[in-house]
Amino acid sequence: MNRYEHRRSRLAGAAVAVIAIGGVIAGCSSNSNTSSSSAPASSTPASSAAPSSASPSPAAVSTSSCGTKPGVAATGTPINLGGIVTDQPGTSFTDIANMAQAYFACVNANGGINGHPIKYYIETEQTSASQIASEAKQLVQTDHVVGIVGNTSIIECSVDSSYWASLGYYIIDSGIAPECWSTPNSAAVNMGPRYSSDGAVQYALTQHPDKIVFVQSNVPGTSYVAAGPNALAAAAKVPITDMTENVPMADPNSVAISLVDAAGKNGAVVLNFTPPDALQILQAAQKLNIEDNVKLWGCSTPCNTDFLAQSLGPKWNSKLFVNAELTPPDPVSSPTMSLYKAMLAQYGKAVSGGIGSFSQMGFVEAELMVKALESVKGAYTVSSVSAAVKALKNVNTGMLCQQWTYGSYSMHIPNNEDYTVTPDNGKMVLAPNGGCTLISAVDPQIAQYRGEAGTAPADPTSNG
């Protein structure tokens, strides 16, 4: 199969690149050509500028803190890692893997892992189970990867979870399919469609609507996703109506009208779509002058992007409330957020979506893998790396409300506390009372996970 060449997308592709995987994915075809990536991370020298404490520009922040030997390129035997991401017309998660690649490039330029550079193989897929299974075997048998990180695929967790478990790999990923959270060998940095929708509905319920209308794209898995929001609404004794819409939408105007009519004047509409599809609905409502005909609009994490806030304009300020699985980048200027922005500027040229949930997820996944690798004593093998990954406990990522733990659990939902953001003149900013809030254990899967793992401590470095 051909190797995927990192490239900057056209401007029209940028909208697709910011599809946050908290939401259900649209436009899933399986007829694209297989592609993959294999390239050692760059050894571009790091900047030597000192960090700024207030709203630093990326150029003013040193990236050398990503490694243990600033300015010294790693030249030892590479540590091979791999990841599998969906990349097809209408749905691309390559920004996540590309940001992980950028993080590894920074590490390689500043000492590597005990002098060893990280070589990161990225395989892309088009929602084909056979293709995904084949790529997993290629990473193991041909590329000899000792760790899997950054997997972000519509169905990869469903296809490969048993394979990874049989070989002893413990995966750090961005989840979509249920197995990303419900199995012992996968731990995601995101919440995914169900728990992100939980968060959006949970915030909407705090505004005391008479009714919730929860709508998502008509793709496999909608019942699994809707189960969480339905449990929350039932516990609050608020009626909820589940709806699905085919995407791409032939008539967004009629969709907007049907949602507003179903919700009523004191109801809430909560969307679970990719940014382009959510934007179509919201813009249609505005065009028809019916956006104020409901009490509020909500959205799962896909809407957490400045792209959407800019496209909607100021009329939607404090009118749309969006679940945010990671610390809002604006206006946070914590050391981690400053490093992330600087690293993105220096090493992330292939990250077409720029600042946002996708690149934040890639940053956190790479950060966690680097912490695990740095703890390995002796040879880097599947066994030693997986043991180090599994041993990650109470990690301050600087990007999540909670400290992140892998652990020996039958399931993993390590990110289950989040923010709510709202548009503000082209930026997504923290909503009123939108600070870190635990996802309700009314969702039985959240309750099951907390029953095993407990409630993680707050991450004091996230500065949300």
N, C-alpha and C positions, 0 to 999 in steps of 0.2 A: 504494500500500500504506500501511497505517496506521503511524504512528510509535510506537515502543515508549516507553512512559512508565515511567521508573524508579520503582520502588515497593518497599516493604519487604514481604517475603514473610511469610506466616503461619508460625507456629512449626513446623508440620509440613513446610513447605517448606525450612526451614533445613538439614535433613538432606540434602536433594537438592543444595542449593547448595554443599556441601562436597565433592562428587564430584571427586576429583582426577584430572586427565587423564593421569596416568601409567598409568591402567588402561584396560581395554577397557570400552566404555560399554554399559549395558543400557537397555532400554525405549525403543528408537529407533523412533518412529513418524513418518510423513510426512503426517499428516492434520490437523495443527494449522494455525491461520490464520497467515499470514505477518505478521511484525511487525518493526519496526526502530526505531532511535533516532537522533535528531538534536537535540542541544542543546549550546549553548556551555557550557564548564565554568564552574562557579560562581566568583564573585569575592569569596567570603566572606573577611573580613580574617583574617590569621593570628594565632595566639597569640603573645604577646611574652614568655612565660615562658622561663627559661633551662633548658637540658637538664640532666638528672641523670645521674650516672655509674653508679649502682647501682639496678637494677630500677625505673626511672622509671615513674610512671603516665603514661598518654597525655596527660593534662591538664597535666603538669608539663614537657612537652617542647615547644619551639618548633618550629612547622612552617615558619617563615619561611626556613629554609635551603634550601627546595626551589626558591627563585627567586633572582635576582640583585639584586632591589630589594625588600627586605622591606617589606611593608605597602603597596606601590604597585601598584594594579590595572593590568593591561595594557589599553590602549584602542585599539591600532592595528588594522590590517587582520588578520582572523583567518587563522591557518594551518590549513587543513582537513585532518584526518586521518580515517581510517575503519577499522572492524573488523567482522568477521562472526562471530557466535557461535551455537551451538546453544541453543535455548530451547524445550523441549517437555515434555509430561508425563513425569516420571521422569528427565529429563536436562536440566540447565540449567548453562550455563557463563557466565551473565551476571555472576557475581561477579568474574570476571577482567576483563572489559571495564569493569565499574562501578568497580573499583579503579583501573584505568588512568585512567578519567574523574576519579576523586578526586585522583589525582596531578596531572593536568592542571589541575584546579580550583585546587589549591594553587599551582602554577606561575603560573597566571593572576592569582592574588591577590598575587603577590610579584614582579611585573615582567614576567611572560610571557617570551617569547623575543625579546629585543631590543625589548621593548614590544609585541610581537604576542601576543594571546591564542591559545590552541589551541582550535579547535572540533572536537569529536570526534563523528563519526557512528557509531552502533552499529546494525548490521543483525542481526536475529535470524532464524534459520531452523529448519526442522523436518526435517532430513535429506532434503531434496529437491534433487537435482542442478539441476533447472531453476530452482528458486527461488534457489539459491545463485549460479548464474551470472547471474541477473537482478539480484541485489543487488550483485554485483561491478560490473556495468555501471552501476548507479545511483550507486554511490559515485564512479565515474570520470566518467560523463557528466553526471550531475545535480548531485552534491555537489562535484565538482571537487576531490577529495582529492589531496594531493601525497604522501601516505604512508599505508601500511597497517600497522597495529599492533594487537596483541591478538586477532587471528583465533584462535578456539578452537572448532573444529567437527569433528564426527565424520568428515566427508568433504570439507570445503572444500578442503584441500590437493590432493586428487585431482581435484576439479572445476576449480579455478581456477589451478593452477600454470602451465599454459601461457599462460593469459590474462595473468597478472601479468608473466611473462617477456617476452611480446610487447610489452608497454607499458613495460618497463624498471623496474617496481617491484621493490624488494627488501624482503621482508616480515620483520617481527619478530613471531613468533607463539608460541602454545602448541600443540604438535603432538599429533596423534592418528593421522592417516592416514600411510602410509609416505612419501608425497611431501613431507611436512613436513621430512624429514631427507635425502632422497635426491636433491634437486634444487638447482640453483644459486641460486634466488631466494627460498628460505625458510630462516630460521634460528630455531630455537625456544629458549626459555629453559628448557624442561623436557626430560625424557628420553623421555616417552611410554611407551606400554604395553610395548614390547619391551625397551627398555634399563632401565626401572624393574623389570620382571620379572627381567631379568638380575641386577640388584643384589640383589633379594630372594633369588633362588636362590644367588647368590654367597655371601651371608652365611650362608645355611643350610648350604652346603657346608663352611664353616669349623667347623661344629659336628659334622662327621663322621657324618652320617646314613647308614644302610644304603641308603636309597632316597629319592627325591624324587617327590612327587605334585604336579603342576602343574595347576591347574584354573582355568578362566576362563569367562566368560559366552559362550554360543553365538551369536556375532554374526560378521559378515564380518570377515576378517582374522586369525582365530585361528591359522592356520598360520604366518603372518608373525611373529606375536608369539611363538609357541612355539619358533621356530627358534633364538632366542638362548639361552633356558634349556636347550634340548636340547644345544646346542653346549657350554655350560659343564659340564653334567652328564657328557657323553661324555668331555670332556677330563679330568675328575676320576675317571672310571671308576666313576661312581655311577649305577645304573639310574634312569631317570625315566619316569614314566607321565603322559601327557597326557590330561586329561579336560575336557569342557565340560558346562555345565549351562544349561538354558533359564531365562531370567529374565522376569518374576518367578517365583520358585520356588514350586511348588505344595506341596512337602513338604520344608522345610529339614532336618528330622530325618533323613530317608532320605539326603539329600545328605551330611550330616555323618557318618553311619554309613559310607557308601560310601567316603568319603575316608580315614577312620581305618582302615578295614579294608584299603584299598589300600596305605596307607603302612606299617602295622605299628608295633610298639612302638618300634623304633629308627629310624623313618622321619620325614620332614618333609613337611608339607602346606603348599604355597605357593599363596595365593589371588591372583587378578587380577580383582577385582570392584569395583563402586562401594561406598561405605561402607554403605548400607542392606543390600545383598545380602551383603556380607562379614559384616556384623553378624548377619544371620539365621543364617548357617552357624555362626559362633562361639558365638552364644547357644544354638543347638540342641545343639552339642557339650557346652556347660556344663550344659544342662538334662538331658542324657542321662548326665552324669558320665563322658564319654569324652574330655574335653579333654586328660587326662594319658596317654591311650593311644597317643600319638605322642611323639617326642622333642622336636619343636618345631613351631610354626606360623609361617608367614611370610606377607607380603603386599606387593604392589607399592604404589606411592605413594597410591592412593586411601584406604588405611587410616590415613594420616598426618593424623589430625585428632583434636582433643580430644573432639569429639562421640563418636567411636567409643570412645575410652579411657574417657570418662565412662559411656557406656552399658554397657560390659563390666564395669566395676568392678574392685576390687583383685585379684580372683582371677586376672586375666590379667597382673598385673604380672610383667615379665621372662619372659613365656611366649610372647608374640607379638612377632615382629621384623619391622619395617616399613621398606621403602625410603623414604628421604626425599630428594627431589631438590633441596631448598633448605634453608638453615640452620634448624634447629629453633628456633622462637620462644621456647621455654622452656628454660633461664632466660636466654638470651642478651640482653644489654642494650647491644649495640654502638650507635654513633651511627646507623647505618643502620636497625637493628631498632627503635630508639627512635623514629626519624622515621616509619618505616612504621606503628607502632602509633598514634602521635599523629595522623598523617595519616588513618588509618582512622577514628579516633574523631571527628576534626573534619569530614572531608569525605566519609567513606565510609558515609553512612547507607543507601545503596542496596545495600551489600554485606551480604547477609543472613547469610552464613556466618561473618562475622567473621574472627578471626585464623586463618590456615591456609594451605595450599598454594595455593588458588585466588587469594586476595587477594595473597599474596606474588608469584605469577607476574604478576599485573596490575601490581603495583608495579614489578617489574624491567623488564617490557616498556616501560612508560611512561618509566622512568628512562633506559633505553637510547635511546629515541626522542628524549627531551629532550637528551641529550648529543649526538646526531647533529645535531639542529636548531641547537643552539648553535654548532656548528662551520661552519654554512653561511655563506658570504660572498655577499652579493647577494640576488637574488630567491629565494623559496621555490617551487621548481618540482619536478615529478616527478623530473627529471634531477638537480637539485642535492641534493634530500633523499635520493634513492636512493644517490647517490654518497657522501653523508655516512654513511648507514647502513652501506653496504658497507665503508666505511673504519674502522668501529669495530674497535679492536684492543686486546687485553689490558685490558679494562675491569674495574675492581674494582666489582662491583655490591653488595658487602656481603651478598649473599644466596646466593651459589653457592660451592662449593669452589674452582672455577677462575676465573681471569680469562676474560672472555667476548670472543670474536672472531668477526666475520662473515667477511670475506675473500673472495677469488676462488677458491672451491673448487667442485668438481662436486657436492658434498654438504655438509651442515652438521649436525654433532652437537656443538655447542660446549659443551654441558653433558654431560659423560661421567664425572664423579666425584661421589660422593654419600655420604650418611650412612645409618646405620641407627638407628631409634628403637624404643622399646618403651614400653608403657603403664606409668605409675607413678601410681597413685591419681588417675586422671582426667586426667592430662597425658601427652603423648608426649615422652619424654626420650631423650637419647642412650643407645644400648645399649652394653654392654661391648664395647670394641674396635670401636665403631660410627662412629668419626670418618672423615673424608674418605678414601674408597677408590676408586681408579680402577676403572671397569667393565672387565672383562677383555677383552682383545683376542682372546680365543678366539672371541668373536662376530665373524664375518667383516666385518660392517658397521662395527663399532668399529675393527677393524684397518685397513679401507680408509680410514676418515676420518683416523686418526692417521698413516697413510701419506702423506696429502696435507697435513694441517695440523699434524702433530706433537702433542705433549702440552702443553697449556696450563699456564702457571705457576699456582701457588696464589694464591688471593685472600686476602691477609693481613687484609682488613677484615671477613671473614665471621665470625670469632670462634667457629667451630663447635667 
